[in-house]
Amino acid sequence: MQGSFLRFYVHEGQRYRGRPVWEWLLEEANRFGIRGGSAFRAMAGFGRHHVLHEAHFFELAGTLTVEVEFIVTEEEAQRFLAHLEPHAVRLFYARIPASFGILHPDRADPPAAD
């Protein structure tokens, strides 16, 4: 199948409606019908302000990036981004072309559509 690798970059301390944005994104995608998603906490990084943040034992929480990613069809990517727009949450994302599939699918898997 052809589609997109859709990745959002959010701060671990960024919140929306009292919840971490990374958690909200996963729940919205699940409710939206996207087949799967993951969140990963960064070890180190910098953003538009060019301040390097690194994970240390005594570091205050909320300063590192969480990557929230989905592999979706082009239609799902467009619809999901449009779904998020009215929420007015500041989200930086990357959308990269992706080929994906399942080796040895079972009956519960969606049919491959190239």
Backbone atoms as SQL, in Angstrom:
CREATE TABLE atoms (id INTEGER PRIMARY KEY, chain TEXT, resi INTEGER, resn TEXT, atom TEXT, x REAL, y REAL, z REAL);
INSERT INTO atoms VALUES
  (1, 'A', 1, 'MET', 'N', 0.843, -1.177, 0.000),
  (2, 'A', 1, 'MET', 'CA', 0.000, 0.000, 0.000),
  (3, 'A', 1, 'MET', 'C', 0.887, 1.239, 0.000),
  (4, 'A', 2, 'GLN', 'N', 0.352, 2.297, -0.522),
  (5, 'A', 2, 'GLN', 'CA', 1.043, 3.581, -0.537),
  (6, 'A', 2, 'GLN', 'C', 0.311, 4.525, 0.407),
  (7, 'A', 3, 'GLY', 'N', 1.069, 5.353, 1.108),
  (8, 'A', 3, 'GLY', 'CA', 0.456, 6.290, 2.024),
  (9, 'A', 3, 'GLY', 'C', 1.471, 7.245, 2.593),
  (10, 'A', 4, 'SER', 'N', 1.304, 7.585, 3.850),
  (11, 'A', 4, 'SER', 'CA', 2.166, 8.557, 4.522),
  (12, 'A', 4, 'SER', 'C', 2.609, 8.055, 5.880),
  (13, 'A', 5, 'PHE', 'N', 3.831, 8.408, 6.207),
  (14, 'A', 5, 'PHE', 'CA', 4.341, 8.283, 7.566),
  (15, 'A', 5, 'PHE', 'C', 4.090, 9.662, 8.163),
  (16, 'A', 6, 'LEU', 'N', 3.129, 9.750, 9.076),
  (17, 'A', 6, 'LEU', 'CA', 2.703, 11.017, 9.658),
  (18, 'A', 6, 'LEU', 'C', 3.229, 11.088, 11.081),
  (19, 'A', 7, 'ARG', 'N', 4.142, 12.036, 11.332),
  (20, 'A', 7, 'ARG', 'CA', 4.775, 12.152, 12.644),
  (21, 'A', 7, 'ARG', 'C', 4.567, 13.564, 13.190),
  (22, 'A', 8, 'PHE', 'N', 4.123, 13.625, 14.445),
  (23, 'A', 8, 'PHE', 'CA', 3.960, 14.887, 15.161),
  (24, 'A', 8, 'PHE', 'C', 5.059, 15.001, 16.208),
  (25, 'A', 9, 'TYR', 'N', 5.566, 16.209, 16.400),
  (26, 'A', 9, 'TYR', 'CA', 6.578, 16.488, 17.416),
  (27, 'A', 9, 'TYR', 'C', 5.943, 17.417, 18.442),
  (28, 'A', 10, 'VAL', 'N', 5.824, 16.968, 19.679),
  (29, 'A', 10, 'VAL', 'CA', 5.223, 17.782, 20.741),
  (30, 'A', 10, 'VAL', 'C', 6.126, 17.722, 21.975),
  (31, 'A', 11, 'HIS', 'N', 6.018, 18.732, 22.818),
  (32, 'A', 11, 'HIS', 'CA', 6.753, 18.701, 24.083),
  (33, 'A', 11, 'HIS', 'C', 6.010, 17.790, 25.047),
  (34, 'A', 12, 'GLU', 'N', 6.766, 17.039, 25.832),
  (35, 'A', 12, 'GLU', 'CA', 6.124, 16.098, 26.748),
  (36, 'A', 12, 'GLU', 'C', 5.225, 16.808, 27.760),
  (37, 'A', 13, 'GLY', 'N', 5.508, 18.058, 28.065),
  (38, 'A', 13, 'GLY', 'CA', 4.688, 18.809, 29.015),
  (39, 'A', 13, 'GLY', 'C', 3.554, 19.588, 28.374),
  (40, 'A', 14, 'GLN', 'N', 3.470, 19.587, 27.027),
  (41, 'A', 14, 'GLN', 'CA', 2.409, 20.311, 26.325),
  (42, 'A', 14, 'GLN', 'C', 1.072, 19.639, 26.613),
  (43, 'A', 15, 'ARG', 'N', 0.070, 20.442, 26.954),
  (44, 'A', 15, 'ARG', 'CA', -1.217, 19.891, 27.356),
  (45, 'A', 15, 'ARG', 'C', -2.347, 20.494, 26.518),
  (46, 'A', 16, 'TYR', 'N', -3.394, 19.702, 26.373),
  (47, 'A', 16, 'TYR', 'CA', -4.613, 20.148, 25.712),
  (48, 'A', 16, 'TYR', 'C', -5.790, 19.579, 26.493),
  (49, 'A', 17, 'ARG', 'N', -6.651, 20.466, 26.937),
  (50, 'A', 17, 'ARG', 'CA', -7.805, 20.065, 27.749),
  (51, 'A', 17, 'ARG', 'C', -7.387, 19.236, 28.964),
  (52, 'A', 18, 'GLY', 'N', -6.260, 19.643, 29.581),
  (53, 'A', 18, 'GLY', 'CA', -5.805, 19.016, 30.808),
  (54, 'A', 18, 'GLY', 'C', -5.043, 17.714, 30.635),
  (55, 'A', 19, 'ARG', 'N', -4.777, 17.319, 29.390),
  (56, 'A', 19, 'ARG', 'CA', -4.095, 16.039, 29.139),
  (57, 'A', 19, 'ARG', 'C', -2.855, 16.274, 28.291),
  (58, 'A', 20, 'PRO', 'N', -1.859, 15.405, 28.390),
  (59, 'A', 20, 'PRO', 'CA', -0.698, 15.533, 27.504),
  (60, 'A', 20, 'PRO', 'C', -1.136, 15.452, 26.044),
  (61, 'A', 21, 'VAL', 'N', -0.582, 16.320, 25.209),
  (62, 'A', 21, 'VAL', 'CA', -0.962, 16.356, 23.800),
  (63, 'A', 21, 'VAL', 'C', -0.650, 15.032, 23.112),
  (64, 'A', 22, 'TRP', 'N', 0.471, 14.406, 23.467),
  (65, 'A', 22, 'TRP', 'CA', 0.808, 13.121, 22.819),
  (66, 'A', 22, 'TRP', 'C', -0.268, 12.073, 23.095),
  (67, 'A', 23, 'GLU', 'N', -0.796, 12.076, 24.305),
  (68, 'A', 23, 'GLU', 'CA', -1.853, 11.120, 24.663),
  (69, 'A', 23, 'GLU', 'C', -3.141, 11.459, 23.934),
  (70, 'A', 24, 'TRP', 'N', -3.472, 12.743, 23.879),
  (71, 'A', 24, 'TRP', 'CA', -4.663, 13.205, 23.181),
  (72, 'A', 24, 'TRP', 'C', -4.600, 12.823, 21.702),
  (73, 'A', 25, 'LEU', 'N', -3.419, 13.005, 21.060),
  (74, 'A', 25, 'LEU', 'CA', -3.275, 12.642, 19.651),
  (75, 'A', 25, 'LEU', 'C', -3.521, 11.154, 19.419),
  (76, 'A', 26, 'LEU', 'N', -2.951, 10.311, 20.274),
  (77, 'A', 26, 'LEU', 'CA', -3.173, 8.873, 20.136),
  (78, 'A', 26, 'LEU', 'C', -4.647, 8.519, 20.286),
  (79, 'A', 27, 'GLU', 'N', -5.297, 9.120, 21.269),
  (80, 'A', 27, 'GLU', 'CA', -6.715, 8.818, 21.485),
  (81, 'A', 27, 'GLU', 'C', -7.585, 9.340, 20.347),
  (82, 'A', 28, 'GLU', 'N', -7.267, 10.517, 19.830),
  (83, 'A', 28, 'GLU', 'CA', -8.025, 11.056, 18.698),
  (84, 'A', 28, 'GLU', 'C', -7.865, 10.154, 17.475),
  (85, 'A', 29, 'ALA', 'N', -6.639, 9.719, 17.215),
  (86, 'A', 29, 'ALA', 'CA', -6.392, 8.836, 16.063),
  (87, 'A', 29, 'ALA', 'C', -7.133, 7.513, 16.232),
  (88, 'A', 30, 'ASN', 'N', -7.140, 6.978, 17.426),
  (89, 'A', 30, 'ASN', 'CA', -7.848, 5.732, 17.693),
  (90, 'A', 30, 'ASN', 'C', -9.348, 5.909, 17.463),
  (91, 'A', 31, 'ARG', 'N', -9.894, 6.983, 17.996),
  (92, 'A', 31, 'ARG', 'CA', -11.317, 7.279, 17.807),
  (93, 'A', 31, 'ARG', 'C', -11.635, 7.521, 16.330),
  (94, 'A', 32, 'PHE', 'N', -10.683, 8.097, 15.622),
  (95, 'A', 32, 'PHE', 'CA', -10.841, 8.441, 14.204),
  (96, 'A', 32, 'PHE', 'C', -10.815, 7.200, 13.310),
  (97, 'A', 33, 'GLY', 'N', -10.293, 6.083, 13.833),
  (98, 'A', 33, 'GLY', 'CA', -10.256, 4.842, 13.079),
  (99, 'A', 33, 'GLY', 'C', -8.906, 4.509, 12.469),
  (100, 'A', 34, 'ILE', 'N', -7.875, 5.265, 12.828),
  (101, 'A', 34, 'ILE', 'CA', -6.535, 4.932, 12.347),
  (102, 'A', 34, 'ILE', 'C', -6.115, 3.627, 13.011),
  (103, 'A', 35, 'ARG', 'N', -5.496, 2.743, 12.237),
  (104, 'A', 35, 'ARG', 'CA', -5.232, 1.372, 12.674),
  (105, 'A', 35, 'ARG', 'C', -4.154, 1.241, 13.743),
  (106, 'A', 36, 'GLY', 'N', -3.313, 2.239, 13.934),
  (107, 'A', 36, 'GLY', 'CA', -2.284, 2.129, 14.958),
  (108, 'A', 36, 'GLY', 'C', -1.454, 3.383, 15.036),
  (109, 'A', 37, 'GLY', 'N', -0.842, 3.596, 16.188),
  (110, 'A', 37, 'GLY', 'CA', 0.024, 4.746, 16.396),
  (111, 'A', 37, 'GLY', 'C', 0.923, 4.498, 17.576),
  (112, 'A', 38, 'SER', 'N', 2.005, 5.253, 17.658),
  (113, 'A', 38, 'SER', 'CA', 2.968, 5.103, 18.746),
  (114, 'A', 38, 'SER', 'C', 3.487, 6.459, 19.178),
  (115, 'A', 39, 'ALA', 'N', 3.918, 6.533, 20.430),
  (116, 'A', 39, 'ALA', 'CA', 4.562, 7.736, 20.958),
  (117, 'A', 39, 'ALA', 'C', 5.918, 7.338, 21.519),
  (118, 'A', 40, 'PHE', 'N', 6.944, 8.147, 21.217),
  (119, 'A', 40, 'PHE', 'CA', 8.305, 7.885, 21.654),
  (120, 'A', 40, 'PHE', 'C', 8.879, 9.143, 22.286),
  (121, 'A', 41, 'ARG', 'N', 9.483, 8.998, 23.445),
  (122, 'A', 41, 'ARG', 'CA', 10.120, 10.118, 24.125),
  (123, 'A', 41, 'ARG', 'C', 11.551, 10.242, 23.634),
  (124, 'A', 42, 'ALA', 'N', 11.960, 11.439, 23.291),
  (125, 'A', 42, 'ALA', 'CA', 13.308, 11.677, 22.786),
  (126, 'A', 42, 'ALA', 'C', 14.337, 11.624, 23.912),
  (127, 'A', 43, 'MET', 'N', 15.561, 11.259, 23.558),
  (128, 'A', 43, 'MET', 'CA', 16.680, 11.283, 24.511),
  (129, 'A', 43, 'MET', 'C', 17.274, 12.679, 24.581),
  (130, 'A', 44, 'ALA', 'N', 17.308, 13.371, 23.440),
  (131, 'A', 44, 'ALA', 'CA', 17.864, 14.718, 23.361),
  (132, 'A', 44, 'ALA', 'C', 17.343, 15.368, 22.093),
  (133, 'A', 45, 'GLY', 'N', 17.419, 16.686, 22.045),
  (134, 'A', 45, 'GLY', 'CA', 17.001, 17.382, 20.841),
  (135, 'A', 45, 'GLY', 'C', 16.963, 18.881, 21.031),
  (136, 'A', 46, 'PHE', 'N', 16.741, 19.584, 19.911),
  (137, 'A', 46, 'PHE', 'CA', 16.544, 21.028, 19.959),
  (138, 'A', 46, 'PHE', 'C', 15.500, 21.381, 18.924),
  (139, 'A', 47, 'GLY', 'N', 14.903, 22.532, 19.102),
  (140, 'A', 47, 'GLY', 'CA', 13.855, 22.981, 18.202),
  (141, 'A', 47, 'GLY', 'C', 14.159, 24.360, 17.653),
  (142, 'A', 48, 'ARG', 'N', 13.119, 25.090, 17.329),
  (143, 'A', 48, 'ARG', 'CA', 13.263, 26.384, 16.663),
  (144, 'A', 48, 'ARG', 'C', 14.026, 27.417, 17.473),
  (145, 'A', 49, 'HIS', 'N', 14.109, 27.248, 18.798),
  (146, 'A', 49, 'HIS', 'CA', 14.846, 28.191, 19.644),
  (147, 'A', 49, 'HIS', 'C', 16.306, 27.780, 19.824),
  (148, 'A', 50, 'HIS', 'N', 16.694, 26.667, 19.241),
  (149, 'A', 50, 'HIS', 'CA', 18.077, 26.167, 19.234),
  (150, 'A', 50, 'HIS', 'C', 18.643, 25.940, 20.632),
  (151, 'A', 51, 'VAL', 'N', 17.793, 25.536, 21.552),
  (152, 'A', 51, 'VAL', 'CA', 18.219, 25.176, 22.905),
  (153, 'A', 51, 'VAL', 'C', 18.261, 23.654, 22.971),
  (154, 'A', 52, 'LEU', 'N', 19.418, 23.110, 23.318),
  (155, 'A', 52, 'LEU', 'CA', 19.569, 21.663, 23.399),
  (156, 'A', 52, 'LEU', 'C', 19.012, 21.164, 24.730),
  (157, 'A', 53, 'HIS', 'N', 18.118, 20.188, 24.649),
  (158, 'A', 53, 'HIS', 'CA', 17.541, 19.556, 25.833),
  (159, 'A', 53, 'HIS', 'C', 17.984, 18.099, 25.838),
  (160, 'A', 54, 'GLU', 'N', 18.432, 17.624, 26.981),
  (161, 'A', 54, 'GLU', 'CA', 18.865, 16.235, 27.110),
  (162, 'A', 54, 'GLU', 'C', 18.205, 15.610, 28.325),
  (163, 'A', 55, 'ALA', 'N', 17.977, 14.320, 28.249),
  (164, 'A', 55, 'ALA', 'CA', 17.400, 13.592, 29.380),
  (165, 'A', 55, 'ALA', 'C', 18.483, 13.344, 30.425),
  (166, 'A', 56, 'HIS', 'N', 18.263, 13.845, 31.618),
  (167, 'A', 56, 'HIS', 'CA', 19.145, 13.603, 32.758),
  (168, 'A', 56, 'HIS', 'C', 18.279, 13.132, 33.916),
  (169, 'A', 57, 'PHE', 'N', 18.882, 12.469, 34.845),
  (170, 'A', 57, 'PHE', 'CA', 18.136, 11.927, 35.981),
  (171, 'A', 57, 'PHE', 'C', 17.381, 13.012, 36.732),
  (172, 'A', 58, 'PHE', 'N', 17.988, 14.193, 36.915),
  (173, 'A', 58, 'PHE', 'CA', 17.369, 15.245, 37.723),
  (174, 'A', 58, 'PHE', 'C', 16.679, 16.321, 36.898),
  (175, 'A', 59, 'GLU', 'N', 16.585, 16.116, 35.585),
  (176, 'A', 59, 'GLU', 'CA', 15.975, 17.140, 34.739),
  (177, 'A', 59, 'GLU', 'C', 14.482, 17.265, 35.041),
  (178, 'A', 60, 'LEU', 'N', 14.007, 18.490, 34.951),
  (179, 'A', 60, 'LEU', 'CA', 12.574, 18.721, 35.146),
  (180, 'A', 60, 'LEU', 'C', 11.795, 18.109, 33.984),
  (181, 'A', 61, 'ALA', 'N', 10.664, 17.536, 34.278),
  (182, 'A', 61, 'ALA', 'CA', 9.828, 16.920, 33.249),
  (183, 'A', 61, 'ALA', 'C', 9.243, 17.984, 32.337),
  (184, 'A', 62, 'GLY', 'N', 8.952, 17.597, 31.119),
  (185, 'A', 62, 'GLY', 'CA', 8.248, 18.475, 30.207),
  (186, 'A', 62, 'GLY', 'C', 9.110, 19.209, 29.210),
  (187, 'A', 63, 'THR', 'N', 10.426, 19.011, 29.216),
  (188, 'A', 63, 'THR', 'CA', 11.282, 19.776, 28.316),
  (189, 'A', 63, 'THR', 'C', 11.692, 19.005, 27.074),
  (190, 'A', 64, 'LEU', 'N', 11.478, 17.708, 27.033),
  (191, 'A', 64, 'LEU', 'CA', 11.881, 16.918, 25.877),
  (192, 'A', 64, 'LEU', 'C', 10.720, 16.729, 24.906),
  (193, 'A', 65, 'THR', 'N', 11.061, 16.265, 23.730),
  (194, 'A', 65, 'THR', 'CA', 10.082, 16.055, 22.675),
  (195, 'A', 65, 'THR', 'C', 9.528, 14.639, 22.731),
  (196, 'A', 66, 'VAL', 'N', 8.269, 14.513, 22.399),
  (197, 'A', 66, 'VAL', 'CA', 7.637, 13.217, 22.188),
  (198, 'A', 66, 'VAL', 'C', 7.236, 13.172, 20.722),
  (199, 'A', 67, 'GLU', 'N', 7.624, 12.096, 20.046),
  (200, 'A', 67, 'GLU', 'CA', 7.234, 11.881, 18.659),
  (201, 'A', 67, 'GLU', 'C', 6.013, 10.964, 18.657),
  (202, 'A', 68, 'VAL', 'N', 4.962, 11.406, 17.997),
  (203, 'A', 68, 'VAL', 'CA', 3.739, 10.618, 17.878),
  (204, 'A', 68, 'VAL', 'C', 3.584, 10.303, 16.401),
  (205, 'A', 69, 'GLU', 'N', 3.554, 9.014, 16.058),
  (206, 'A', 69, 'GLU', 'CA', 3.583, 8.677, 14.645),
  (207, 'A', 69, 'GLU', 'C', 2.530, 7.652, 14.246),
  (208, 'A', 70, 'PHE', 'N', 2.143, 7.788, 12.978),
  (209, 'A', 70, 'PHE', 'CA', 1.133, 6.925, 12.386),
  (210, 'A', 70, 'PHE', 'C', 1.555, 6.614, 10.961),
  (211, 'A', 71, 'ILE', 'N', 1.246, 5.429, 10.471),
  (212, 'A', 71, 'ILE', 'CA', 1.403, 5.097, 9.065),
  (213, 'A', 71, 'ILE', 'C', -0.011, 4.941, 8.523),
  (214, 'A', 72, 'VAL', 'N', -0.361, 5.807, 7.588),
  (215, 'A', 72, 'VAL', 'CA', -1.750, 5.934, 7.139),
  (216, 'A', 72, 'VAL', 'C', -1.819, 6.053, 5.622),
  (217, 'A', 73, 'THR', 'N', -3.016, 5.864, 5.090),
  (218, 'A', 73, 'THR', 'CA', -3.232, 6.126, 3.673),
  (219, 'A', 73, 'THR', 'C', -3.226, 7.640, 3.463),
  (220, 'A', 74, 'GLU', 'N', -3.111, 8.060, 2.216),
  (221, 'A', 74, 'GLU', 'CA', -3.132, 9.496, 1.920),
  (222, 'A', 74, 'GLU', 'C', -4.457, 10.119, 2.369),
  (223, 'A', 75, 'GLU', 'N', -5.541, 9.416, 2.120),
  (224, 'A', 75, 'GLU', 'CA', -6.858, 9.921, 2.513),
  (225, 'A', 75, 'GLU', 'C', -6.956, 10.068, 4.036),
  (226, 'A', 76, 'GLU', 'N', -6.472, 9.061, 4.770),
  (227, 'A', 76, 'GLU', 'CA', -6.502, 9.139, 6.238),
  (228, 'A', 76, 'GLU', 'C', -5.670, 10.311, 6.741),
  (229, 'A', 77, 'ALA', 'N', -4.499, 10.525, 6.139),
  (230, 'A', 77, 'ALA', 'CA', -3.637, 11.639, 6.555),
  (231, 'A', 77, 'ALA', 'C', -4.357, 12.968, 6.347),
  (232, 'A', 78, 'GLN', 'N', -4.923, 13.168, 5.181),
  (233, 'A', 78, 'GLN', 'CA', -5.637, 14.414, 4.885),
  (234, 'A', 78, 'GLN', 'C', -6.824, 14.614, 5.824),
  (235, 'A', 79, 'ARG', 'N', -7.605, 13.568, 6.013),
  (236, 'A', 79, 'ARG', 'CA', -8.788, 13.669, 6.868),
  (237, 'A', 79, 'ARG', 'C', -8.410, 13.895, 8.324),
  (238, 'A', 80, 'PHE', 'N', -7.345, 13.226, 8.798),
  (239, 'A', 80, 'PHE', 'CA', -6.940, 13.376, 10.197),
  (240, 'A', 80, 'PHE', 'C', -6.402, 14.783, 10.458),
  (241, 'A', 81, 'LEU', 'N', -5.589, 15.308, 9.549),
  (242, 'A', 81, 'LEU', 'CA', -5.092, 16.677, 9.713),
  (243, 'A', 81, 'LEU', 'C', -6.255, 17.669, 9.704),
  (244, 'A', 82, 'ALA', 'N', -7.222, 17.471, 8.823),
  (245, 'A', 82, 'ALA', 'CA', -8.400, 18.342, 8.784),
  (246, 'A', 82, 'ALA', 'C', -9.212, 18.218, 10.075),
  (247, 'A', 83, 'HIS', 'N', -9.264, 17.018, 10.634),
  (248, 'A', 83, 'HIS', 'CA', -9.976, 16.781, 11.895),
  (249, 'A', 83, 'HIS', 'C', -9.318, 17.533, 13.058),
  (250, 'A', 84, 'LEU', 'N', -7.984, 17.605, 13.044),
  (251, 'A', 84, 'LEU', 'CA', -7.259, 18.266, 14.135),
  (252, 'A', 84, 'LEU', 'C', -7.313, 19.785, 14.040),
  (253, 'A', 85, 'GLU', 'N', -7.455, 20.312, 12.849),
  (254, 'A', 85, 'GLU', 'CA', -7.410, 21.762, 12.619),
  (255, 'A', 85, 'GLU', 'C', -8.341, 22.578, 13.528),
  (256, 'A', 86, 'PRO', 'N', -9.606, 22.240, 13.684),
  (257, 'A', 86, 'PRO', 'CA', -10.501, 23.054, 14.519),
  (258, 'A', 86, 'PRO', 'C', -10.115, 23.105, 16.005),
  (259, 'A', 87, 'HIS', 'N', -9.289, 22.182, 16.454),
  (260, 'A', 87, 'HIS', 'CA', -8.893, 22.168, 17.865),
  (261, 'A', 87, 'HIS', 'C', -7.893, 23.266, 18.195),
  (262, 'A', 88, 'ALA', 'N', -7.295, 23.878, 17.181),
  (263, 'A', 88, 'ALA', 'CA', -6.374, 25.006, 17.350),
  (264, 'A', 88, 'ALA', 'C', -5.207, 24.688, 18.281),
  (265, 'A', 89, 'VAL', 'N', -4.705, 23.456, 18.223),
  (266, 'A', 89, 'VAL', 'CA', -3.520, 23.055, 18.988),
  (267, 'A', 89, 'VAL', 'C', -2.315, 23.263, 18.080),
  (268, 'A', 90, 'ARG', 'N', -1.291, 23.945, 18.590),
  (269, 'A', 90, 'ARG', 'CA', -0.073, 24.160, 17.802),
  (270, 'A', 90, 'ARG', 'C', 0.657, 22.827, 17.674),
  (271, 'A', 91, 'LEU', 'N', 0.740, 22.305, 16.442),
  (272, 'A', 91, 'LEU', 'CA', 1.353, 21.003, 16.191),
  (273, 'A', 91, 'LEU', 'C', 2.314, 21.100, 15.007),
  (274, 'A', 92, 'PHE', 'N', 3.555, 20.696, 15.221),
  (275, 'A', 92, 'PHE', 'CA', 4.506, 20.572, 14.130),
  (276, 'A', 92, 'PHE', 'C', 4.472, 19.118, 13.683),
  (277, 'A', 93, 'TYR', 'N', 4.411, 18.896, 12.370),
  (278, 'A', 93, 'TYR', 'CA', 4.340, 17.522, 11.885),
  (279, 'A', 93, 'TYR', 'C', 5.178, 17.353, 10.632),
  (280, 'A', 94, 'ALA', 'N', 5.498, 16.104, 10.335),
  (281, 'A', 94, 'ALA', 'CA', 6.151, 15.713, 9.094),
  (282, 'A', 94, 'ALA', 'C', 5.273, 14.663, 8.432),
  (283, 'A', 95, 'ARG', 'N', 5.144, 14.783, 7.141),
  (284, 'A', 95, 'ARG', 'CA', 4.354, 13.825, 6.366),
  (285, 'A', 95, 'ARG', 'C', 5.243, 13.320, 5.238),
  (286, 'A', 96, 'ILE', 'N', 5.615, 12.054, 5.319),
  (287, 'A', 96, 'ILE', 'CA', 6.602, 11.476, 4.422),
  (288, 'A', 96, 'ILE', 'C', 5.952, 10.329, 3.647),
  (289, 'A', 97, 'PRO', 'N', 6.155, 10.265, 2.337),
  (290, 'A', 97, 'PRO', 'CA', 5.590, 9.139, 1.573),
  (291, 'A', 97, 'PRO', 'C', 6.085, 7.805, 2.134),
  (292, 'A', 98, 'ALA', 'N', 5.190, 6.833, 2.185),
  (293, 'A', 98, 'ALA', 'CA', 5.538, 5.529, 2.751),
  (294, 'A', 98, 'ALA', 'C', 4.869, 4.407, 1.967),
  (295, 'A', 99, 'SER', 'N', 5.599, 3.314, 1.831),
  (296, 'A', 99, 'SER', 'CA', 5.033, 2.065, 1.334),
  (297, 'A', 99, 'SER', 'C', 4.907, 1.152, 2.539),
  (298, 'A', 100, 'PHE', 'N', 3.776, 0.481, 2.666),
  (299, 'A', 100, 'PHE', 'CA', 3.593, -0.373, 3.833),
  (300, 'A', 100, 'PHE', 'C', 2.709, -1.554, 3.502),
  (301, 'A', 101, 'GLY', 'N', 2.806, -2.565, 4.326),
  (302, 'A', 101, 'GLY', 'CA', 2.007, -3.762, 4.128),
  (303, 'A', 101, 'GLY', 'C', 2.170, -4.700, 5.308),
  (304, 'A', 102, 'ILE', 'N', 1.580, -5.864, 5.201),
  (305, 'A', 102, 'ILE', 'CA', 1.633, -6.869, 6.257),
  (306, 'A', 102, 'ILE', 'C', 2.071, -8.181, 5.633),
  (307, 'A', 103, 'LEU', 'N', 3.109, -8.773, 6.189),
  (308, 'A', 103, 'LEU', 'CA', 3.521, -10.110, 5.769),
  (309, 'A', 103, 'LEU', 'C', 2.662, -11.134, 6.500),
  (310, 'A', 104, 'HIS', 'N', 2.147, -12.082, 5.792),
  (311, 'A', 104, 'HIS', 'CA', 1.311, -13.136, 6.370),
  (312, 'A', 104, 'HIS', 'C', 0.103, -12.548, 7.118),
  (313, 'A', 105, 'PRO', 'N', -0.729, -11.762, 6.419),
  (314, 'A', 105, 'PRO', 'CA', -1.894, -11.160, 7.084),
  (315, 'A', 105, 'PRO', 'C', -2.892, -12.227, 7.533),
  (316, 'A', 106, 'ASP', 'N', -3.683, -11.869, 8.533),
  (317, 'A', 106, 'ASP', 'CA', -4.777, -12.752, 8.939),
  (318, 'A', 106, 'ASP', 'C', -6.100, -12.128, 8.500),
  (319, 'A', 107, 'ARG', 'N', -7.181, -12.786, 8.783),
  (320, 'A', 107, 'ARG', 'CA', -8.496, -12.333, 8.297),
  (321, 'A', 107, 'ARG', 'C', -8.920, -10.984, 8.871),
  (322, 'A', 108, 'ALA', 'N', -8.395, -10.603, 10.024),
  (323, 'A', 108, 'ALA', 'CA', -8.778, -9.337, 10.642),
  (324, 'A', 108, 'ALA', 'C', -8.075, -8.137, 10.004),
  (325, 'A', 109, 'ASP', 'N', -7.025, -8.378, 9.214),
  (326, 'A', 109, 'ASP', 'CA', -6.301, -7.278, 8.573),
  (327, 'A', 109, 'ASP', 'C', -7.091, -6.735, 7.397),
  (328, 'A', 110, 'PRO', 'N', -6.992, -5.406, 7.171),
  (329, 'A', 110, 'PRO', 'CA', -7.683, -4.841, 6.004),
  (330, 'A', 110, 'PRO', 'C', -7.012, -5.330, 4.719),
  (331, 'A', 111, 'PRO', 'N', -7.758, -5.440, 3.633),
  (332, 'A', 111, 'PRO', 'CA', -7.170, -5.903, 2.375),
  (333, 'A', 111, 'PRO', 'C', -6.154, -4.893, 1.862),
  (334, 'A', 112, 'ALA', 'N', -5.102, -5.381, 1.214),
  (335, 'A', 112, 'ALA', 'CA', -4.103, -4.499, 0.625),
  (336, 'A', 112, 'ALA', 'C', -4.712, -3.780, -0.564),
  (337, 'A', 113, 'ALA', 'N', -4.470, -2.481, -0.632),
  (338, 'A', 113, 'ALA', 'CA', -4.969, -1.665, -1.755),
  (339, 'A', 113, 'ALA', 'C', -3.803, -0.855, -2.278),
  (340, 'A', 114, 'ASP', 'N', -3.282, -1.230, -3.434),
  (341, 'A', 114, 'ASP', 'CA', -2.125, -0.513, -3.999),
  (342, 'A', 114, 'ASP', 'C', -2.543, 0.579, -4.857);
